[in-house]
Amino acid sequence: MPSVADLKIKIFADGADYDSLMSLYAKPYIKGFTTNPTLMRKATVANYEEFARKVLAVIKDRPISLEVFADDFDEMEAQALVIASWGKNVNVKIPVSNTRREFSGKLIERLCARGVVVNVTAVFTPEQVLQIARVLNPEVSAIVSIFAGRIADTGVDPVPIMKEALSILSDYPKAELLWASPREVLNLFQADEIGCHIITVTSDVLGKLTNVGKDLSDFSLETVKMFYSDAASANYSIEIPAKH
């Protein structure tokens, strides 16, 4: 039976709710944190810097990825340098391109040259990974985040793409591959099996970790009981014709 304790992959919590992040920080199996402007907006974060600094004031011993939100590369760079200055454990998320489909390679190269740990995000293809690898600094740590869950949403198996990405990054020992946007607990074991370094996991998926290793017959019975209890609570009834 699978066990979370057997996983070698690093689990990063993905979110922007402060209380949830603090709760997850108490769990030793959470090795880092990631967030993005979309998650912050959903969590009704009003002030980006204020929120980031509040989190960083508590979480100082695990990496936290914070994303730039400009679309102009010069402005992205300015934001990245400020964000990186907020803490030694900050990883700066840089989108693989801007909204005009222009590759962020020169920016990534400049930031790596300055020792900024980048997390290149919104990556979907091996071709993008190859482009990124060419501009990384082999002496500086970096993360490449492939949105495997969104790839799967298109009907494409992300595992071969992730394997190819690992092969591309094999010449960059300080570059880690991150499996982003997992949809189910199974993805943790898939990512671990192929040797992926990191996986970001949202609270809804983390909540399902208690099911890992559960006996399937017992799980079946739990499900039957759930259906029965919910139907009873709803006072559902069906009129059964009398037998003649």
Backbone as a ProteinNet text record, in pm:
[ID]
protein_1_A
[PRIMARY]
MPSVADLKIKIFADGADYDSLMSLYAKPYIKGFTTNPTLMRKATVANYEEFARKVLAVIKDRPISLEVFADDFDEMEAQALVIASWGKNVNVKIPVSNTRREFSGKLIERLCARGVVVNVTAVFTPEQVLQIARVLNPEVSAIVSIFAGRIADTGVDPVPIMKEALSILSDYPKAELLWASPREVLNLFQADEIGCHIITVTSDVLGKLTNVGKDLSDFSLETVKMFYSDAASANYSIEIPAKH
[TERTIARY]
84.1	0	87.7	48.7	129.7	130.8	236.9	249.3	312.5	258.2	314.3	456.2	481	613.5	720.9	680.6	776.3	812.9	741.2	765.2	898	974	1099.8	1079.6	973.9	946.5	915	956.2	926.2	786.2	705.5	569.7	568.1	529	511.7	362.2	319.6	179.3	154.2	45.1	10.8	-114.7	-104.5	-222	-188.3	-289.8	-269.8	-356.7	-412	-488.1	-391.7	-376	-273.8	-291.4	-412.2	-434.3	-403.1	-442.1	-413.7	-264.1	-192.4	-47.1	18.7	-27.8	30.2	3.1	-116	-149.4	-61.3	-39.3	43.7	190.2	230.9	369.6	403.7	302.3	324.1	346	322.1	336.6	475.7	556.2	694.4	707.9	603.4	614.8	595.3	552.9	544.6	682.3	748.5	887.4	902.7	793.1	799.5	660.8	654.2	526	532.6	420.7	409.7	275.9	274.3	149.5	157.9	51.6	51.4	-58.4	-57.7	-157.7	-302.1	-327.5	-464.1	-510.6	-424.1	-458.8	-476.3	-391.7	-403.4	-536.3	-573.7	-699.6	-818.1	-813.4	-921.4	-928.2	-813	-808.5	-832.9	-870.9	-901.3	-783.8	-662.7	-545.1	-549.1	-550.5	-563.3	-428.3	-328.5	-197.6	-92.5	-35.8	57.3	176.6	246.2	368	338.4	232.1	196.1	171.8	98.2	70.6	199.4	283.4	407.2	497.6	512.2	600	542.7	412.2	349.4	380.2	372.1	403	551.4	635.6	779.9	829.8	756.2	794.7	787.2	703.8	687.5	766	750.3	815	950.9	1054.6	1189.4	1282.6	1237.3	1326.3	1286.3	1187.8	1146.2	1124.7	1151.9	1138.1	994.1	978	847	858.8	777	777.7	673	718.6	631.1	648	538.6	541.7	536.2	612.5	599.2	465.1	416.9	286.5	285.3	404	413.1	411.8	395.8	400.8	519.6	578.1	697.7	820	918.1	1031.3	1114.4	1131.5	1207	1134.9	1003.4	925.4	924.7	918.1	928.3	1058.6	1166.7	1298.1	1303.6	1249.7	1247.8	1168.3	1051.9	970.3	1044.6	1108.7	1178.9	1288.1	1362.3	1472.3	1420.2	1309.1	1248.8	1197.4	1123.7	1068.2	1179.7	1287.5	1400	1462.6	1454.5	1516	1438.1	1316.9	1233	1277.4	1357.6	1400.9	1492.9	1583.6	1677.8	1609.1	1489.1	1416.4	1316.3	1323.3	1229.4	1277.8	1189	1209.1	1116.5	1169	1088.6	1031.1	898.7	832.9	829.2	880.6	882.6	803.9	700.7	628.4	720	700	787.4	781.9	673.1	660.4	572.5	568.8	470.8	342.7	245.5	117.2	125.1	239.2	258.2	336.4	347.6	415.9	566.4	623.2	767	837	932.5	1002.4	1078.8	1073.3	1135.8	1283.7	1345.5	1481.2	1585.7	1588.2	1690.4	1673.9	1549.3	1522.6	1568.2	1533.8	1575.1	1727.2	1793.5	1940.2	1999.2	1943.1	1993.8	1972.6	1855.6	1827.4	1917.3	1936.4	2025	2167.6	2209.9	2344.4	2361.5	2250.3	2255.2	2229.7	2219.5	2202.4	2060.3	1962.7	1822.2	1775.7	1713.5	1657.7	1521.8	1516.4	1391.5	1311.7	1181.6	1089.3	1015.8	1058.6	998.1	865.9	758.5	624.8	543.9	429	338.4	403.6	489.4	557.4	470.8	461.7	376.2	445.7	553.6	611.2	760.2	810.1	954.1	1036.7	980.6	1051	1076.3	977.6	995.1	1102.1	1102.9	1202.8	1343	1358.1	1487.4	1532.7	1440.2	1471.9	1517.9	1447.6	1480.3	1617.8	1643	1770.3	1888.9	1873.1	1982.7	2021.2	1931.8	1962.9	1984	1975.2	1998.9	2147.3	2176.2	2314	2336.4	2426	2445.8	2493.1	2536.2	2584.3	2475.9	2359.7	2252.3	2129.1	2068.5	1948.2	1833.7	1749.4	1633.2	1526.9	1404.2	1291.1	1222	1183.3	1104.8	970.5	863.2	729.5	647.3	625.6	540.3	400.7	300.9	163	102.6	148.1	108.5	-42.2	-102.7	-246.7	-324.1	-280.6	-348.5	-321.7	-202.7	-175	-274	-294	-388.8	-530.7	-563.6	-697.4	-725.1	-619.5	-638.6	-651.6	-644.7	-652.2	-517.1	-409.8	-273.9	-211.3	-147.6	-78.1	46.5	57.6	173.2	301	289.4	406.1	519.6	494.7	605.4	669.9	589.9	644.5	732.9	690.2	769.3	899.8	894.5	1016.1	1114.7	1064.1	1151.2	1212.8	1132.9	1184.5	1296	1279.7	1384.1	1513.1	1499.1	1616.2	1686.4	1609	1665.9	1741.5	1686	1744.4	1854.6	1880.8	1978	2119	2150	2281.6	2289.3	2178.5	2172.2	2134	2231.6	2201.6	2135.5	2145.5	2081.8	1942.8	1899.2	1765.1	1670.9	1558.3	1461.4	1334.1	1277.7	1152.7	1036.6	937.3	820.4	695.7	621	492.4	386.5	332.8	234.6	92.3	-1	-146	-190.9	-147.1	-197.4	-346.8	-414.3	-559.2	-602	-512.2	-549.6	-425.8	-447	-337.3	-247.7	-306.4	-228.6	-112.4	-131.9	-27.1	100.1	86.8	204.9	290.7	224.3	297	351.2	277.6	328.2	453.5	447	560.2	680.8	654.9	762.9	828.7	747.4	797.9	895.5	870.1	958.7	1078.4	1083.2	1197.2	1182.7	1058.7	1035	1077	1130.8	1188	1085.1	986.1	890	750.5	650.1	512	439.1	363.3	281.4	143.8	93.4	-32.8	-124.7	-246.6	-344.9	-409.7	-477.8	-538.5	-640	-714.7	-815.4	-751.8	-636.9	-567	-497.4	-436.9	-372.7	-472	-596.6	-698.4	-729.5	-693.6	-719.5	-606.4	-496.7	-382.4	-418	-522.1	-564.4	-617.1	-650.7	-700.8	-588.7	-464.7	-353.6	-335.2	-334.2	-316.1	-443.8	-556.4	-682.6	-725.3	-779.4	-830.8	-949.2	-945	-1048	-1184.9	-1187.5	-1316.6	-1379.5	-1294.9	-1345.5	-1391.4	-1316.1	-1351.7	-1485.8	-1507.3	-1634.4	-1749.7	-1730.6	-1836.4	-1861.7	-1755.3	-1770.5	-1855.5	-1831.3	-1904.7	-2051.8	-2079.4	-2218.3	-2287.9	-2219.4	-2277.5	-2303.2	-2212.2	-2229.3	-2356.1	-2376.3	-2495.4	-2621.8	-2618.8	-2735.5	-2765.2	-2660.2	-2678.4	-2729.9	-2675.2	-2717.7	-2862.1	-2901.4	-3040.1	-3135.9	-3094.8	-3179	-3189.7	-3077.5	-3077.3	-3164.7	-3174.9	-3256.8	-3403.6	-3435.7	-3574	-3631	-3545	-3593.5	-3683.5	-3781.9	-3870.7	-3922	-3953.1	-4013.5	-4136.7	-4246.7	-4370.8	-4365	-4374	-4367.9	-4510.2	-4545.3	-4681	-4708.9	-4833.4	-4871.5	-4873.5	-4834.1	-4834.6	-4974.5	-5014.9	-5147.6	-5130.9
-119.3	0	124.4	230.1	352.3	421.4	496.3	571	705.4	810.7	944.3	948.7	871.4	870	817.8	740	681.9	777.1	888.3	981.1	1053.9	1060.9	1136.3	1279.5	1301.1	1432.5	1534.2	1658.8	1765.2	1820.5	1827.2	1879.9	2026.3	2112.5	2254.9	2283.7	2361.1	2401	2520.8	2516.1	2621	2692.6	2821.9	2894	3036	3108.7	3248.1	3287.6	3188.4	3218.4	3213.3	3324.2	3335	3228.3	3212.7	3116	2973.9	2942.4	2809.3	2787.4	2889.4	2877.7	2855.5	2925.5	2908.7	2768.8	2717.5	2582.1	2478.5	2498.6	2404.8	2415.5	2534.7	2553.9	2464.4	2430.4	2344.9	2198.7	2164.6	2025.3	2004.5	1917.5	1901	1847.8	1781.2	1728.1	1836.8	1955.9	2068	2133.6	2122.6	2166.6	2306.1	2365.4	2498.5	2546.6	2668.7	2730.4	2802.6	2804.8	2880.8	2954.3	3065.3	3137.6	3211.4	3279	3356.5	3462.1	3560	3667.6	3618.6	3512.8	3460.6	3405.7	3328	3274.6	3387.1	3488.1	3601.3	3673.9	3692.4	3761.5	3680.6	3547.1	3461.8	3466.1	3484.6	3491.6	3633.8	3722.8	3864	3937	3903.5	3977.4	4114.9	4220	4355.6	4420	4389	4451.4	4341.9	4331.4	4224	4222.6	4336	4340.6	4317.5	4375.1	4359	4211.8	4143.1	4001	3919.5	3945.1	3869.5	3886.3	4009.4	4035.7	3973.5	3970.5	3909.5	3759.6	3694.7	3551.1	3527.1	3608.6	3592.2	3622.6	3701.6	3731.9	3607.5	3511.8	3387.7	3273	3257	3144.6	3190.9	3151.4	3196.6	3081.4	2957.7	2843.6	2751.2	2792.4	2712.6	2806.6	2758.9	2846.2	2888.3	3012.6	3065.7	3131.3	3085.9	3143.6	3253.1	3374.3	3490.4	3539.7	3572.1	3598.4	3746.7	3783.8	3918.4	3925.6	4048.2	4060.4	4166.6	4212.2	4305.4	4226.5	4298	4233.9	4283.4	4393.8	4448.8	4389.5	4343.2	4273.2	4361.5	4487.9	4577.2	4594.7	4607.3	4621.5	4490.6	4377.7	4247.5	4237.1	4281.4	4273.3	4359.3	4478.7	4567.9	4505.2	4448.8	4382.6	4263.2	4184.5	4063.7	4095.9	4201.1	4238.1	4285.4	4357.2	4401.1	4280.4	4192.3	4073.2	3987.2	3968.3	3886.5	3945.4	4077.1	4142.7	4121	4068.2	4051.9	3937.4	3845	3733.7	3639.3	3576.2	3482.6	3355.8	3328.9	3209.2	3236	3354.9	3391.2	3337.8	3269.3	3233	3321.6	3381.8	3475.6	3404.9	3404.1	3339.3	3433.9	3382.4	3457.1	3377.3	3434.3	3360.1	3332.2	3217.4	3177.1	3275.3	3349.2	3452.6	3563.5	3674.2	3778.2	3750.3	3839.9	3815.4	3825.8	3872.8	3882.4	3763	3659.4	3534.9	3555.2	3658.2	3682.5	3607.6	3524.9	3442	3528.3	3487.9	3565.5	3532.2	3470.4	3418.8	3519	3635.8	3734.8	3783.3	3797.1	3837.4	3728.8	3604.5	3492.4	3488.3	3506.9	3503.7	3615.1	3734.9	3847.9	3824.8	3773.3	3750	3639.7	3532.6	3424.8	3476.5	3565.5	3622.3	3702.6	3755	3833.1	3746.3	3616.1	3524.1	3508.6	3559.7	3545.3	3403.3	3339.2	3205.8	3223.1	3189.1	3206	3076.3	3093.4	2982.4	3016.1	2955.8	2987.3	2912.9	2987.6	2931.5	2935.9	2866.7	2857.2	2787.1	2689.7	2611.2	2491.1	2461.3	2351.6	2253.4	2292.1	2208	2181.2	2068.3	2040.6	2147.5	2203.3	2308	2429.8	2463.5	2574.7	2540.6	2417.2	2374.1	2385.7	2346.6	2355.3	2500.3	2588.5	2731.6	2784	2743.5	2789.2	2737.2	2608.6	2548	2622.3	2670.8	2738.4	2870.5	2929.6	3059.7	3050.7	2930	2914.6	2925.5	2966.4	2968.8	2839.6	2751.8	2622.8	2635.8	2755.4	2777.6	2832	2860.7	2922.7	2832.5	2813.1	2729.8	2791.1	2705	2750.4	2641.3	2682.1	2589.2	2610	2499.8	2506.4	2440.5	2519.1	2471	2437.5	2308.3	2262.9	2236	2292.6	2280.4	2149.2	2041.1	1906.6	1886.2	1944	1928.6	1991.1	2107	2172.8	2100	2040.2	1957.1	1840.8	1777.1	1665.5	1709.9	1835.1	1887.5	1892.7	1889.7	1891.7	1750.2	1649	1510.9	1449.4	1522.1	1474.7	1424.2	1307.7	1252	1335.8	1398.1	1483.7	1407.6	1280	1206.4	1202.3	1170.2	1172	1310.3	1415.1	1550.9	1578.7	1536.2	1557.4	1478.3	1357.9	1277.1	1343.9	1396.5	1464.9	1589.9	1660.2	1780	1743.4	1635.2	1589.6	1558.9	1498.9	1467.1	1594.7	1692.5	1819.6	1889.1	1883.5	1953.8	1874.2	1753.8	1667.8	1726.8	1813.8	1877.9	1999.8	2028.9	2144.9	2096.7	2047.8	1986.2	2079.5	2211.5	2305.2	2347.3	2293	2321.7	2209.3	2245.9	2146.2	2156.2	2039.6	2035	2027.1	2113.1	2119.6	2078.7	1982.9	1938.8	2031.2	2118.1	2216.7	2174.2	2227.7	2209.9	2063.5	1984	1845.9	1845.3	1745.2	1737.1	1632.2	1538.1	1429.1	1376.2	1303.3	1250	1159.5	1085.9	998.2	1072.8	1201.1	1279.3	1287.4	1287.2	1289.4	1165.6	1051.5	926	913.8	968	970	1056.3	1174.5	1267	1208.5	1145.3	1084.7	970.2	891.3	772.5	809	920.1	957.3	1039.6	1073.3	1147.8	1298	1346.3	1491	1542.4	1662.8	1713.2	1771.5	1844	1917.4	1901.2	1904.3	1913.1	2015.2	2103	2198.2	2137.4	2148.2	2083.7	2183.9	2194.6	2284	2218.2	2297	2246.6	2135.8	2144.7	2041.8	1906.6	1905.5	1779.2	1732	1824.9	1787.6	1721.7	1767.9	1711.3	1566	1521.8	1382.6	1287.5	1342.6	1257	1153.7	1179.2	1081.7	953.7	959.9	840.3	748.9	798.7	719.3	593.8	478.1	350.3	290.5	360.2	309.9	182.4	87.5	-36.3	-2.8	-50	-11.8	-69.5	-185.7	-242.1	-154.6	-109.4	-18.5	113.5	162.1	287.1	272.2	154.3	126.4	135.1	72.8	74.5	216.7	294	433.6	511.7	484.5	554.9	516.7	387.8	341.4	408.3	412.5	475.2	623.9	689.6	831.4	854.3	772.9	787.8	766.2	661.9	629.7	742.7	792.7	899.1	1027	1062.5	1185.8	1176.5	1059.9	1042.1	1051.2	991.6	995.7	1138.7	1211.4	1349.3	1439.1	1406.7	1486.4	1444.9	1339.9	1289.5	1250.1	1192.3	1146.1	1023.8	1014.8	896.3	868.1	746	702.5	621.3	656.1	581.2	449.2	340.5	207	154.8	115.9	63.3	-58.8	-68.5	-185.6	-310.4	-423.1	-548	-608.5	-664.8	-727.6	-878.1
0	0	0	-71	-74.1	60.9	85.8	211.3	183.9	243.1	227.1	282.1	387.3	449.6	354.8	255	160.7	46.9	35.3	-74.6	-56.8	-163.8	-162.5	-212.2	-288.9	-346.8	-237.2	-258.4	-162.4	-190.1	-85.2	-98	-57.6	-152.5	-125.8	-119.9	-22.3	-12.4	-103.4	-176.9	-272.6	-224.1	-198.9	-152	-112.9	-63.9	-25.5	93.1	162.1	283.8	401.8	471	575.3	683.9	735.6	843.5	797.7	674.7	620.5	606.8	559.2	544.5	680	781.7	914.8	969.4	941.9	985.9	916.4	787.7	711.4	749.2	792.9	834.9	954.4	1031.5	1148.6	1111.5	985.3	941.6	881.3	940.1	893.8	752.1	699.8	563.4	457.5	497.5	404	398.8	284.6	272.2	212	167.6	110.4	73.7	18.4	-12.4	-146.2	-216.4	-340.8	-341.6	-411.2	-429.7	-562.5	-600.1	-723.6	-714.5	-805.1	-795.8	-802.5	-877.6	-887.8	-753.6	-687.2	-555.4	-454.3	-462.9	-370.8	-390.3	-515	-543.4	-489.7	-508.5	-458	-305.8	-243.2	-97.1	-45.9	-136	-106.7	-41.5	-85.2	-39.9	-105.2	-25.2	-79	-108.5	-25.3	-38.9	-55.5	-175.5	-209	-113.5	-102.6	-21.3	126	174.2	315.2	347.4	259.7	279.8	276.2	175.5	160.2	281.6	326.3	441.6	570.1	583	700.2	704.9	589.1	582.1	607.7	545.4	558.4	698.6	773.2	910.7	999.4	958	1035	971.9	841	771.4	719.3	789.2	753.6	716.1	740.4	722.5	608.1	527.9	411.8	293.7	172.7	56.2	31	-12.5	-48.9	-186.4	-279.6	-414.2	-424.5	-459.4	-477.7	-620.8	-686.6	-830.6	-865.7	-967.8	-1024.9	-1095.8	-1121	-1186.9	-1296.6	-1336.4	-1449.2	-1580.2	-1691.4	-1822.3	-1904.5	-1864.4	-1927.9	-1857.6	-1933.8	-1874	-1781.1	-1816	-1727.6	-1593.8	-1601.1	-1477.6	-1399.2	-1472	-1405.1	-1327.9	-1390.9	-1327.8	-1202	-1211.2	-1095	-980.4	-1013.7	-912	-852.2	-938.2	-893.8	-793.3	-819.3	-730.1	-594.8	-596.6	-470.4	-393.1	-461.5	-395.9	-337.3	-413.1	-365.4	-239.8	-224	-108.3	20.5	11.8	130.1	220.3	168.1	251.9	177.4	252.3	190.6	140	190.9	149.7	37.9	-22.3	-129.2	-264.1	-333.1	-473.3	-555.8	-660.3	-738.6	-861	-867.9	-981.3	-1100.9	-1212.4	-1337.8	-1441	-1502.6	-1606.5	-1725.2	-1788.2	-1898.4	-2015.2	-2024.1	-2128.4	-2074.6	-2148.5	-2115	-2192.6	-2182.2	-2247.8	-2399.3	-2450.3	-2596.3	-2650.4	-2569.2	-2605.6	-2625.8	-2567.1	-2576.5	-2463	-2495.7	-2398.1	-2297.8	-2172	-2064	-2044.1	-2142.7	-2128.4	-2084.5	-2147.1	-2111.7	-1968.2	-1926.4	-1788.9	-1691.9	-1720.9	-1636	-1625	-1737.2	-1740.4	-1653.1	-1662.3	-1583.2	-1433.8	-1397.9	-1257	-1200.3	-1276.7	-1231.8	-1212.9	-1303	-1292.8	-1164	-1112.5	-988.2	-865.4	-886.9	-775.4	-726.8	-801.8	-763.8	-795.3	-698.9	-721.1	-788.6	-916.5	-991.3	-990.3	-999.3	-1019.2	-1148.5	-1258.1	-1387.8	-1396.7	-1410.6	-1395.7	-1525.1	-1522.4	-1637.6	-1755.7	-1726.1	-1830.3	-1865.9	-1996	-2041	-2136.2	-2200.9	-2304.7	-2282	-2334.3	-2326.9	-2399.5	-2505.3	-2579.6	-2490.7	-2408.8	-2315.2	-2211.5	-2162.9	-2064.8	-2123.7	-2250.7	-2316.9	-2328.5	-2363.4	-2371.1	-2235.4	-2131	-1996.1	-1954.6	-1980.5	-1940	-1999.9	-2120.7	-2190	-2125.4	-2046.4	-1986	-1834.2	-1778.1	-1635.6	-1604.7	-1483.5	-1434.4	-1355.8	-1401.8	-1333.4	-1189.9	-1151.5	-1015.3	-922.5	-978.6	-900.3	-900.9	-785.8	-775.3	-855.5	-909.5	-986.4	-982.9	-1008.2	-1016.1	-1149.9	-1213.4	-1336.7	-1307.5	-1312.8	-1276.4	-1400.1	-1420	-1530.7	-1476.5	-1542.2	-1495.7	-1544.6	-1481.2	-1522.7	-1513.7	-1410	-1395.5	-1509.1	-1553	-1665.9	-1796.5	-1807.6	-1925.7	-1928.5	-1812.5	-1804.4	-1837	-1803.9	-1833.9	-1984	-2066	-2212.1	-2269.3	-2182.1	-2228.4	-2259.7	-2228.2	-2254.6	-2124.8	-2131.7	-2015.3	-1988.1	-1870.6	-1844.5	-1809.6	-1774.2	-1726.3	-1828.6	-1955.8	-2052.7	-2066.2	-2056.7	-2065	-1944.5	-1827.3	-1706.9	-1712.6	-1765.4	-1779.4	-1874.4	-1984.8	-2080	-2017.4	-1938.5	-1870.8	-1773.4	-1701.3	-1609.4	-1683.9	-1800.1	-1881.5	-1926.7	-1968	-2013.8	-1900.6	-1780.3	-1666.3	-1596.4	-1643.5	-1575.7	-1574	-1669.4	-1672.4	-1581.1	-1513.2	-1424.2	-1284.1	-1208.6	-1078.4	-978	-999.2	-907	-953.2	-1066.7	-1117.6	-1076.6	-1017.5	-973.1	-1056.2	-1086.5	-1161.5	-1063.4	-1086.8	-999.5	-1076.4	-1021.1	-1077.7	-1019.3	-1102.2	-1055.6	-1090.1	-1018.1	-1035.4	-1034.5	-936.3	-928.6	-901.7	-955	-940.7	-838.3	-806	-715.9	-645	-536	-456.7	-540.4	-634.6	-722	-787.2	-817.3	-883	-798.8	-666	-579.6	-603.3	-615.4	-633.8	-776.4	-874.1	-1011.5	-1020.6	-960.4	-964.1	-891.5	-778.5	-700.7	-777.5	-843.1	-913.1	-1025.1	-1094.2	-1205.5	-1159.2	-1030.7	-979.2	-982.3	-993.8	-989.1	-851.8	-847.5	-722.6	-626.1	-681	-598.3	-657.9	-572	-619.1	-533.4	-596.5	-521.1	-500.6	-378.4	-345.3	-276.2	-325.4	-265.3	-144	-64.2	59.5	33.6	-77.4	-103.5	-130.4	-200	-224.4	-96.8	-22.6	103	198.6	194.5	281.2	251.8	132	93.4	130.8	186	219.6	325.3	404	505.4	441.5	312.6	243.7	196.5	196.6	144.2	228.7	161.6	229	284.6	266.9	321.7	250.5	325.9	267.9	176.7	52.6	-43.8	-9.4	55.8	97.6	205.4	299.5	402.8	341.7	242.8	175.5	103.8	46.3	-20.4	78.4	196	296.5	347.2	367.2	409.3	309.3	181.4	75.4	76.9	95.2	104.2	222.4	336.5	455.8	433.7	358.6	329.7	248	142.7	59.5	142.9	227.9	309.9	408	474.8	573.6	510.4	393.8	328	280.8	230.8	186.4	305.5	418.8	538.9	591.7	590.9	640.5	554.9	425.4	333.8	335.6	413.6	423.5	287.8	202.6	73.1	91.5	5	9.7	-130.4	-154.3	-281.7	-247.9	-307.8	-281.7	-355.6	-279	-335	-354.8	-479	-502.3	-417.1	-368	-289.3	-377.4	-320.2	-394.5	-392.1	-503.3	-512.6	-530.6
[MASK]
++++++++++++++++++++++++++++++++++++++++++++++++++++++++++++++++++++++++++++++++++++++++++++++++++++++++++++++++++++++++++++++++++++++++++++++++++++++++++++++++++++++++++++++++++++++++++++++++++++++++++++++++++++++++++++++++++++++++++++++++++++

